[in-house]
Amino acid sequence: MTEKQVALAGAALFAAYLPIALWTGRDFVPAPKPPGAMVVPLLKIEAGSDHSYRSELFTLRGRAGVMLYEDLRPLGAGRFFHEDGRMFVGFSASDTSDPRVNGRNYWLVLP
């Protein structure tokens, strides 16, 4: 393919993608975040034992006063621990459901 053909193919793909993206994303509403100086979502949640779960921390490491939230409701301080040189926060959902599928958002918040 020549440069011109690649450019035309890219333009055609973008022309097809743009209206679909605008139409499907028109009702998107981001999840409300709890108030705080720094709010970090827990994205990768792994199963622990019983009804406990954990998420690796990449930010807010070693910060005092960090709170864990379930949607807009505080869950408490969580439990922080190290494993193989990585830092995790351990927690349970308010109703002991699986936070990976219960439809709620979990946040670490520095007030």
Secondary structure, DSSP 8 states (H G I E B T S, - for coil): --HHHHHHHHHHHHHHHHHHHHHHTTT--------SSEEEE---EEE-STT-EEEE-SSSTT-TT-EEEETTEEEE--EEEEETTEEEEEE--TTS--TTTSS--EEEEE-
